[in-house]
Amino acid sequence: MFMKRWIRKVTEKVNKQSSVFLYEQIKRNIMNKIDRGYFKKGDRLPTEKELGEQFQSSRITVRRAMKELEDEGIIEVIHGKGTFVKGIKLPIHILDLNGFTEGLSTSENHFTKEVLSKEIITSDDSMMKKFNREYPFDILKLVRLIKDEHEVFSVDFAYLPTFLYPNIISKIDHNVSTFEIIHNNYGLAFKNAKKHIEVSTPTMAIRKLFNISNTDPVLKVKKLIYDFNDKPIHFSKYYLLGSRVSFDMNVSIDEPNGWH
């Protein structure tokens, strides 16, 4: 009943004169409805036959669009039950120096940041090396969950030296941007960052936070940010669900004649 109403209400049609393939138009149409919240995670989508009637396209064309959505982890097919919305991939700019949610290349999602723990610890050898210090120092270890309206999509571990950010622990709370605190309260600006991205096998603790199995792909991103004096001022390590994000990178070449 619901899907029949959806078919009558939707006015988008495929343009058979367009240079964009018909299956790609159908795919974009469905993705737009998921992005706008018309279809939410867990919703059952219309059948291939119903979508074919809606778009006046063959089932082969519809099937290709649905297969690409499935391959990208946006929908899932449960045999005997139907096709369901699995989630939305959030595009993230690899070269962005902003904070995690500020670096997302979409403004249509609403994010929350839940502080799981915050404590002052003594730096280990790894942290001493990252921040170019010869002796141990106090550092704030901050653990947060980043969520959108669908689910948890990131577990974030941030490390902030107290010699750079005195009393910062008192300024940290839920839904507060650490990057805004760094800029506004401590007057530090970011110049560049080094990022390392790898596919990671989630630990049991990470699996519980994401509510996933050990077969779900997880990306681990390490980021070390430098100020305009080329001094390291922020280190973070965060985990992302492979099914929820995609990475974008824009590269420009200054030389008009290309590579030299």
VEXDREN-2710 file (C-alpha; in Angstrom, 1 decimal):
% VEXDREN-2710
k/r/px/py/pz
1/MET/0.0/0.0/0.0
2/PHE/2.7/2.4/1.0
3/MET/4.8/1.7/-2.1
4/LYS/1.8/2.1/-4.4
5/ARG/1.2/5.6/-3.0
6/TRP/4.9/6.4/-3.4
7/ILE/4.8/5.4/-7.1
8/ARG/1.8/7.7/-7.8
9/LYS/3.2/10.7/-5.8
10/VAL/6.7/10.7/-7.3
11/THR/6.9/13.0/-10.3
12/GLU/10.6/12.5/-11.2
13/LYS/10.9/10.9/-14.6
14/VAL/14.0/9.6/-16.3
15/ASN/15.1/11.6/-19.3
16/LYS/15.7/9.2/-22.2
17/GLN/17.3/12.0/-24.2
18/SER/19.9/12.7/-21.5
19/SER/23.5/11.8/-21.8
20/VAL/23.3/10.3/-18.3
21/PHE/22.5/6.6/-18.4
22/LEU/19.0/5.6/-17.3
23/TYR/20.2/3.4/-14.5
24/GLU/22.3/6.2/-13.2
25/GLN/19.2/8.5/-13.2
26/ILE/17.2/6.0/-11.2
27/LYS/20.1/5.5/-8.8
28/ARG/20.4/9.2/-8.2
29/ASN/16.6/9.5/-7.7
30/ILE/16.6/6.9/-5.0
31/MET/19.7/8.3/-3.3
32/ASN/18.1/11.8/-3.3
33/LYS/15.1/10.4/-1.5
34/ILE/17.3/8.7/1.1
35/ASP/19.4/11.9/1.5
36/ARG/16.1/14.0/2.1
37/GLY/14.9/11.5/4.6
38/TYR/12.0/10.3/2.5
39/PHE/13.4/6.8/2.9
40/LYS/15.1/6.2/6.2
41/LYS/17.4/3.4/7.4
42/GLY/15.4/0.2/7.6
43/ASP/12.7/1.3/5.2
44/ARG/11.7/-1.2/2.6
45/LEU/12.0/0.1/-1.0
46/PRO/9.6/-0.6/-3.9
47/THR/10.1/-3.7/-5.9
48/GLU/12.0/-3.8/-9.2
49/LYS/8.7/-4.2/-11.0
50/GLU/7.2/-1.1/-9.2
51/LEU/10.3/1.0/-9.9
52/GLY/10.2/-0.1/-13.5
53/GLU/6.6/1.1/-13.8
54/GLN/7.5/4.4/-12.1
55/PHE/10.4/5.2/-14.3
56/GLN/9.0/3.5/-17.4
57/SER/12.2/1.5/-17.6
58/SER/13.0/-2.2/-18.0
59/ARG/13.7/-4.3/-15.0
60/ILE/17.2/-4.9/-16.3
61/THR/17.9/-1.1/-16.0
62/VAL/16.3/-0.9/-12.5
63/ARG/18.3/-4.0/-11.4
64/ARG/21.6/-2.4/-12.4
65/ALA/20.7/0.8/-10.4
66/MET/19.8/-1.3/-7.4
67/LYS/22.9/-3.4/-7.7
68/GLU/25.2/-0.4/-7.6
69/LEU/23.4/0.9/-4.6
70/GLU/23.8/-2.4/-2.9
71/ASP/27.5/-2.6/-3.9
72/GLU/28.0/0.9/-2.3
73/GLY/26.4/-0.3/1.0
74/ILE/23.4/2.0/0.7
75/ILE/20.8/-0.7/0.4
76/GLU/20.7/-4.4/1.2
77/VAL/18.7/-7.2/-0.2
78/ILE/17.1/-9.7/2.2
79/HIS/15.9/-12.7/0.3
80/GLY/12.3/-13.4/0.9
81/LYS/11.7/-10.0/2.5
82/GLY/12.7/-7.3/0.0
83/THR/15.2/-4.5/-0.4
84/PHE/15.9/-2.1/2.5
85/VAL/17.8/1.1/3.1
86/LYS/21.0/0.3/4.8
87/GLY/22.6/3.7/5.3
88/ILE/24.0/6.8/3.6
89/LYS/27.6/7.3/2.6
90/LEU/28.9/10.6/3.9
91/PRO/31.5/12.2/1.7
92/ILE/34.5/13.5/3.6
93/HIS/37.3/15.7/2.2
94/ILE/40.7/14.0/2.8
95/LEU/42.5/17.3/2.5
96/ASP/40.3/19.3/4.8
97/LEU/41.9/20.8/7.9
98/ASN/38.6/21.4/9.7
99/GLY/37.2/19.4/12.5
100/PHE/35.6/16.0/11.7
101/THR/32.0/17.1/11.3
102/GLU/33.1/20.4/9.9
103/GLY/35.0/18.6/7.2
104/LEU/32.0/16.7/5.9
105/SER/31.0/17.8/2.4
106/THR/27.3/17.9/3.2
107/SER/25.3/20.2/5.3
108/GLU/22.0/18.3/5.3
109/ASN/22.9/16.0/8.1
110/HIS/22.6/16.8/11.8
111/PHE/25.4/15.5/14.0
112/THR/25.8/14.9/17.7
113/LYS/29.0/14.4/19.6
114/GLU/28.8/12.3/22.7
115/VAL/31.7/12.4/25.2
116/LEU/32.4/8.9/26.4
117/SER/35.4/9.8/28.5
118/LYS/37.9/12.6/29.1
119/GLU/41.0/12.3/31.3
120/ILE/44.4/13.7/31.8
121/ILE/47.0/11.0/31.2
122/THR/50.8/11.0/31.0
123/SER/52.2/10.8/27.4
124/ASP/53.8/7.7/26.3
125/ASP/56.8/7.4/23.9
126/SER/54.5/7.5/20.9
127/MET/52.9/10.8/22.0
128/MET/56.3/12.3/22.9
129/LYS/57.5/11.6/19.4
130/LYS/54.4/13.0/17.8
131/PHE/54.7/16.3/19.7
132/ASN/58.5/16.5/19.5
133/ARG/59.0/16.4/23.3
134/GLU/61.9/14.8/25.1
135/TYR/60.2/14.3/28.4
136/PRO/56.7/13.1/29.4
137/PHE/53.9/15.6/29.6
138/ASP/50.2/15.7/30.6
139/ILE/47.8/15.2/27.8
140/LEU/44.0/15.2/27.5
141/LYS/42.7/12.0/26.1
142/LEU/39.2/12.6/24.8
143/VAL/36.9/9.7/23.5
144/ARG/33.7/10.6/21.6
145/LEU/31.0/9.1/19.5
146/ILE/30.0/11.0/16.4
147/LYS/26.4/10.3/15.3
148/ASP/24.0/11.5/12.7
149/GLU/20.3/10.9/12.6
150/HIS/20.9/7.3/11.4
151/GLU/23.6/5.8/13.7
152/VAL/27.1/6.0/15.0
153/PHE/29.5/6.5/12.1
154/SER/32.7/7.5/14.0
155/VAL/34.5/6.7/17.2
156/ASP/37.0/9.6/17.8
157/PHE/40.1/9.6/20.0
158/ALA/41.6/13.1/20.4
159/TYR/44.9/13.9/22.2
160/LEU/45.4/17.5/23.4
161/PRO/48.6/18.5/25.3
162/THR/47.9/20.6/28.4
163/PHE/51.0/22.7/27.9
164/LEU/49.2/24.0/24.8
165/TYR/45.7/23.9/26.2
166/PRO/45.7/24.6/29.9
167/ASN/42.4/23.7/31.6
168/ILE/40.9/22.5/28.4
169/ILE/39.2/19.5/30.1
170/SER/36.8/21.9/31.7
171/LYS/35.7/23.3/28.4
172/ILE/34.9/19.9/26.8
173/ASP/31.3/18.8/26.8
174/HIS/28.8/17.0/24.5
175/ASN/28.2/18.6/21.1
176/VAL/31.2/21.0/21.6
177/SER/33.7/21.4/18.8
178/THR/37.3/21.0/20.0
179/PHE/38.5/22.9/16.9
180/GLU/36.4/25.9/17.8
181/ILE/37.8/25.8/21.4
182/ILE/41.4/25.6/20.0
183/HIS/40.7/28.6/17.7
184/ASN/38.6/30.8/20.0
185/ASN/40.0/30.1/23.4
186/TYR/43.7/29.4/22.6
187/GLY/44.2/31.4/19.4
188/LEU/45.9/28.7/17.5
189/ALA/45.4/28.2/13.7
190/PHE/46.0/25.2/11.6
191/LYS/48.4/25.2/8.6
192/ASN/48.7/21.6/7.5
193/ALA/48.1/18.1/8.5
194/LYS/49.4/14.6/7.9
195/LYS/46.8/11.9/7.6
196/HIS/47.2/8.1/7.5
197/ILE/44.2/5.9/6.4
198/GLU/44.1/2.2/6.6
199/VAL/41.6/-0.6/6.7
200/SER/41.5/-1.9/10.3
201/THR/40.1/-5.0/12.0
202/PRO/37.9/-3.6/14.7
203/THR/38.6/-4.6/18.3
204/MET/35.8/-5.9/20.5
205/ALA/35.5/-2.5/22.1
206/ILE/35.1/-0.7/18.7
207/ARG/32.6/-3.4/17.5
208/LYS/30.4/-2.8/20.6
209/LEU/30.4/1.0/20.1
210/PHE/29.5/0.6/16.4
211/ASN/27.2/-2.4/17.1
212/ILE/28.8/-4.3/14.2
213/SER/30.4/-7.7/13.7
214/ASN/34.0/-8.5/13.1
215/THR/33.4/-8.9/9.4
216/ASP/32.3/-5.2/8.9
217/PRO/35.0/-3.1/7.3
218/VAL/36.3/-0.3/9.5
219/LEU/38.7/2.5/8.4
220/LYS/41.2/3.9/10.9
221/VAL/42.4/7.5/10.3
222/LYS/45.3/9.1/12.1
223/LYS/45.7/12.8/11.8
224/LEU/48.4/15.1/13.1
225/ILE/47.9/18.8/12.7
226/TYR/50.5/21.5/12.6
227/ASP/50.3/25.3/13.3
228/PHE/51.9/28.1/11.2
229/ASN/55.2/27.5/13.0
230/ASP/55.2/23.9/11.8
231/LYS/54.7/22.7/15.4
232/PRO/52.3/19.7/16.1
233/ILE/49.3/20.9/18.1
234/HIS/46.6/18.3/17.7
235/PHE/46.6/14.5/17.2
236/SER/43.5/12.4/16.6
237/LYS/42.7/8.8/15.7
238/TYR/39.2/7.9/14.6
239/TYR/37.4/4.9/13.2
240/LEU/34.8/5.1/10.4
241/LEU/32.4/2.5/9.1
242/GLY/33.4/1.6/5.6
243/SER/29.8/1.3/4.6
244/ARG/29.0/4.9/5.8
245/VAL/31.6/7.1/4.2
246/SER/33.5/7.9/1.0
247/PHE/36.6/10.0/0.7
248/ASP/36.9/13.0/-1.7
249/MET/40.1/14.7/-2.8
250/ASN/40.4/17.7/-5.1
251/VAL/43.8/18.2/-6.7
252/SER/44.8/21.1/-8.9
253/ILE/48.0/21.6/-11.0
254/ASP/49.5/25.1/-11.0
255/GLU/51.5/24.6/-14.2
256/PRO/49.3/25.2/-17.2
257/ASN/51.1/22.6/-19.3
258/GLY/50.6/19.8/-16.9
259/TRP/53.2/17.5/-15.3
260/HIS/56.9/18.2/-15.6
END
